[in-house]
């Protein structure tokens, strides 16, 4: 009950409704914005929404397609994002993950949101350093296994082309594909057995996302060995040596 009082869901309802409408209007203006699979959107949670992370615009696109006042968890600092992205994070609000520390704020918030039948968004790869699918960080699998939440995969495509296209006087095609929910998932056992199961859950999430992005973007989760080989080296998280908080 203490966590539910501290991490109340939903919050900022009216402000987020305004931000959502603004985000959708902006995307519809500056891009050819299309959402496919709205029929897969559950009416309520507990739900963990997972998306691929190729661009700093990904959270804004997730907000634009979302029918809920969705919460997010994400890194406290985003070194490669412009000030506009930081402003959106502050306007919407999110629960920070302090990399390199033992902080449990995001995990406690996730459990409280799920306990209130809420919706939580996360980008399992942890950064938008590369425009292809990479192995996930452990957070998404851990949050999913600690709850009874179903998992909703969302594929985001075309967002890396938005500003380059605008500079050429064109509108990029941005497509959001909403997959079918799956789960809940479990990670029983302890120690190595549990870690192995969490890794399996993480890879299952990424395989589901691979079905929702173009074949050339599937990286480590491609069926094409040439694409998988080209993706080698992108699995390293670029900011592991920058602890936060």
KENU-6332 format. One record per residue (C-alpha): residue in one letter; z negated, x negated, y negated. Coordinates in steps of 0.1 Angstrom, whole numbers, plus 5000, padded with zeros to 4 digits. Each point is the difference from the previous one (the first is absolute). Example, Ala and Ser with C-alpha at 12.3 -4.5 7.8 and 13.67 -1.06 7.14 Angstrom:
BEGIN
A492248775045 S500749864966 
***
This chain:
BEGIN
X500050005000 X499349714976 X503549875004 X501550344995 X498150044968 X501149654988 X503650035012 X500650374992 X503450145011 X502050124982 X499449844966 X502049984968 X501950315012 X501550114967 X500849654988 X501749915033 X502050325000 X501449894966 X500749645012 X501750145031 X502450224979 X500749714976 X500749765029 X502450255016 X501850074967 X500449624993 X501449935034 X502450294998 X501249874967 X500449635007 X501250035036 X501650225026 X496750105015 X499950185033 X497250105023 X500850075037 X497650165025 X497850214978 X499550235029 X497949725016 X497350014972 X496850155013 X498250244977 X496849805001 X498249715016 X498349815013 X503249804996 X500949634996 X503349964983 X501649665007 X503149864983 X502149685000 X499449784970 X503249854985 X499550064963 X497250044974 X501550354995 X499050125035 X496750164989 X501750194972 X502650135025 X497350105024 X498350194972 X503250174990 X500650135035 X496450105007 X498850364999 X496349885001 X497749824976 X500249715024 X497649714998 X501249645004 X498549685011 X501549674989 X499449644990 X497849954969 X502749774985 X503750035004 X501449674988 X503750085000 X499850354984 X500850064963 X497650164976 X501650345005 X498950015036 X496549904990 X500050294975 X501050255027 X497249885023 X497550064972 X501350344991 X500150125036 X496949815012 X499649825033 X497449845022 X500349624999 X500149765029 X498449674990 X501949745020 X498049715014 X496650174997 X497850225022 X500450304976 X500050335018 X500850234971 X503550105011 X498950065036 X497050214990 X502350194976 X502550065028 X497450155023 X498650224973 X503550134991 X500850085036 X496750175005 X501050234972 X503450085016 X501649794974 X503249794998 X500049624996 X503049784994 X500449635010 X502749745003 X499249825033 X502049684991 X497649944971 X502649874975 X503650054988 X500849645003 X503150065022 X502550295003 X499750025037 X497550125026 X497249755008 X497050005023 X497250224986 X496749894986 X497150145021 X498750264975 X502350305008 X499349985038 X496349954994 X499850314977 X502050215024 X497949905030 X496850074982 X501050364992 X501550305016 X502849994974 X503650055010 X502549744987 X503150094979 X502749734998 X502150004968 X503149784996 X500949894965 X503449874993 X502049904969 X497149934976 X500849634997 X503450104986 X498750234972 X499749754971 X502949785010 X502250315001 X498850124967 X500949674984 X503550055013 X500150364986 X499650175034 X497550215018 X498849865033 X499750235031 X496350035009 X499350175033 X496650095014 X499950105037 X496950175012 X499549965038 X498050225024 X496249965000 X498549835031 X496549935013 X497150004996 X499649665016 X497049835015 X498949645005 X497250005026 X498249705013 X498749704982 X501049654991 X503349885012 X500950335017 X499550194968 X501949754979 X502950015024 X500150384998 X499949994962 X503049765000 X501850255022 X499350284976 X501249794971 X503349925018 X500550375010 X499650094963 X502749754990 X502450115028 X499750354987 X500849884965 X503049805014 X501550335011 X500050114963 X501549714982 X503649865003 X500749775029 X500449694978 X496550054986 X498250025033 X499149635002 X497549925027 X500450355014 X503849995004 X501850055033 X502449734989 X498849655009 X502149854971 X498050214975 X496749915017 X500949634999 X500950024963 X496650174992 X498049705014 X497749864974 X499550334981 X497050085022 X497749784979 X498050184974 X500749834967 X496550044984 X497649925028 X498649714980 X499250224970 X496750175006 X499150294977 X496850154987 
***
